[in-house]
């Protein structure tokens, strides 16, 4: 077998460095995100998140799988207090799982991590439906935030962009 020809023209690597990016407020109090990859059509979102001590996110149902790698701090799912996630922990979440993300109030600092999510988080407060977070909602929230504050569009990768310099639809 011979080496195939490239079918995707690529003038530069598609890469984002979290140390060169600005955090954007998350959809709920207590956390910030850096978007890395947002694919509306395939429902994939890749984020780097920072979660302040005491942050609890809504209970959510995952329609797809999640991979989460904790880079700093500690957090846990309220439903699984016996399994704290600490620096260096990798967590796989199967589709259909339900849980509540929480950073202990007495944590020494924020929890940070890298997540790859397929599908959506369907959020609840008890039995009350709150909404859906997916690649569409996240990208819309980011674009609304940067427009509202007169900021440049952050450097994230989007399969629909015509070039790496033009990552998000307007």
C-alpha positions as CSV (number, residue, x, y, z in Angstrom):
1,X,0.0,0.0,0.0
2,X,1.3,3.5,-0.8
3,X,0.8,6.6,1.2
4,X,-2.5,8.2,0.1
5,X,-2.7,11.8,-1.1
6,X,-4.1,14.4,1.3
7,X,-7.7,15.2,0.5
8,X,-7.8,18.2,3.0
9,X,-5.8,21.3,2.1
10,X,-4.1,22.6,5.2
11,X,-1.9,25.7,5.2
12,X,-1.3,25.6,8.9
13,X,-2.0,23.3,11.9
14,X,-5.4,23.7,13.6
15,X,-4.3,24.4,17.1
16,X,-5.3,26.4,20.2
17,X,-3.1,27.1,23.2
18,X,-5.0,27.7,26.4
19,X,-2.2,29.8,27.7
20,X,-2.8,32.3,24.9
21,X,-6.6,32.3,25.2
22,X,-9.0,34.3,27.3
23,X,-11.6,32.6,29.5
24,X,-15.2,33.4,28.7
25,X,-17.9,33.2,31.4
26,X,-19.9,29.9,31.4
27,X,-23.7,29.7,31.2
28,X,-24.0,29.5,35.0
29,X,-22.1,31.3,37.8
30,X,-18.8,29.9,39.0
31,X,-17.2,28.8,35.9
32,X,-15.3,30.0,32.8
33,X,-14.5,28.3,29.5
34,X,-12.0,28.4,26.7
35,X,-13.6,27.0,23.6
36,X,-11.2,24.7,21.7
37,X,-13.4,22.9,19.1
38,X,-17.1,23.5,18.4
39,X,-18.9,21.3,15.8
40,X,-22.5,22.3,15.5
41,X,-23.4,19.7,12.8
42,X,-21.9,16.7,14.6
43,X,-22.7,17.9,18.1
44,X,-19.1,17.8,19.4
45,X,-17.7,20.4,21.8
46,X,-14.3,20.5,23.3
47,X,-13.7,23.0,26.1
48,X,-11.1,23.8,28.8
49,X,-13.0,24.8,31.9
50,X,-12.1,26.5,35.2
51,X,-14.6,26.0,38.1
52,X,-14.4,28.1,41.3
53,X,-14.6,26.5,44.7
54,X,-18.2,26.1,45.7
55,X,-19.5,25.8,42.1
56,X,-22.3,23.4,41.5
57,X,-23.7,23.0,38.0
58,X,-27.3,21.8,37.3
59,X,-28.0,18.1,37.3
60,X,-27.7,17.0,33.7
61,X,-28.4,14.0,31.5
62,X,-25.8,13.3,28.8
63,X,-27.1,12.4,25.3
64,X,-23.6,11.3,24.2
65,X,-20.3,10.4,25.7
66,X,-17.9,12.6,27.6
67,X,-14.2,12.4,28.2
68,X,-12.9,14.7,31.0
69,X,-9.3,15.1,32.1
70,X,-8.7,17.1,35.3
71,X,-5.6,19.3,35.1
72,X,-5.8,21.2,38.4
73,X,-7.8,21.1,41.6
74,X,-10.5,18.7,42.6
75,X,-14.2,18.1,42.0
76,X,-16.8,15.4,42.1
77,X,-20.2,14.4,41.1
78,X,-22.6,14.7,44.0
79,X,-24.0,11.3,43.2
80,X,-20.4,9.8,43.5
81,X,-18.7,11.5,46.5
82,X,-16.5,8.4,46.9
83,X,-14.9,9.1,43.5
84,X,-13.3,12.6,43.7
85,X,-11.6,13.8,40.5
86,X,-8.2,15.3,41.2
87,X,-5.3,16.6,39.1
88,X,-4.4,13.9,36.6
89,X,-7.8,12.1,36.7
90,X,-9.4,10.9,33.5
91,X,-13.1,10.3,33.5
92,X,-15.2,8.6,30.9
93,X,-18.9,9.2,31.0
94,X,-21.2,7.0,29.0
95,X,-24.2,8.4,27.1
96,X,-27.3,8.3,29.2
97,X,-25.5,9.1,32.5
98,X,-27.0,11.7,34.9
99,X,-25.0,13.6,37.5
100,X,-24.3,16.9,39.2
101,X,-20.9,18.5,38.9
102,X,-19.6,20.1,42.1
103,X,-16.4,21.7,43.4
104,X,-16.1,21.5,47.2
105,X,-16.6,24.9,48.8
106,X,-13.4,24.3,50.9
107,X,-11.2,23.5,47.8
108,X,-7.8,25.2,47.8
109,X,-8.4,26.6,44.4
110,X,-10.4,26.2,41.2
111,X,-10.8,22.9,39.5
112,X,-9.7,22.9,35.8
113,X,-10.0,20.4,33.1
114,X,-10.3,19.5,29.4
115,X,-13.5,18.0,28.2
116,X,-14.6,16.3,24.9
117,X,-18.4,16.1,24.8
118,X,-20.5,14.3,22.1
119,X,-24.2,15.4,22.1
120,X,-25.8,17.6,24.7
121,X,-26.3,18.2,28.4
122,X,-30.0,18.3,29.2
123,X,-30.1,20.3,32.4
124,X,-32.5,20.0,35.3
125,X,-33.2,21.6,38.7
126,X,-34.8,18.7,40.5
127,X,-37.5,17.5,38.1
128,X,-37.7,20.9,36.4
129,X,-36.2,21.1,32.9
130,X,-33.8,24.1,32.6
131,X,-32.5,23.8,29.1
132,X,-30.0,22.2,26.8
133,X,-26.3,22.9,26.4
134,X,-24.7,21.7,23.2
135,X,-22.2,22.9,20.6
136,X,-24.9,25.3,19.2
137,X,-25.8,26.9,22.5
138,X,-22.2,27.2,23.6
139,X,-21.0,28.8,20.3
140,X,-24.0,31.2,20.3
141,X,-23.3,32.2,23.9
142,X,-19.6,32.8,23.1
143,X,-20.5,34.9,20.1
144,X,-23.1,36.9,22.0
145,X,-20.6,37.6,24.8
146,X,-17.8,38.8,22.5
147,X,-20.2,41.0,20.5
148,X,-21.7,42.5,23.6
149,X,-18.3,43.3,25.0
150,X,-16.6,44.4,21.8
151,X,-14.1,41.5,22.0
152,X,-12.5,39.6,19.2
153,X,-13.8,36.1,18.4
154,X,-11.7,33.7,20.4
155,X,-9.3,31.2,18.6
156,X,-11.3,28.0,18.5
157,X,-11.6,25.5,15.7
158,X,-14.9,25.2,13.8
159,X,-15.3,22.7,10.9
160,X,-17.6,25.3,9.1
161,X,-15.0,28.1,9.1
162,X,-13.6,28.9,5.7
163,X,-10.2,29.3,7.3
164,X,-8.6,29.0,10.7
165,X,-8.6,32.8,11.0
166,X,-12.4,32.8,10.5
167,X,-13.4,30.2,13.1
168,X,-17.0,31.1,13.8
169,X,-20.1,32.1,11.8
170,X,-21.3,35.7,12.2
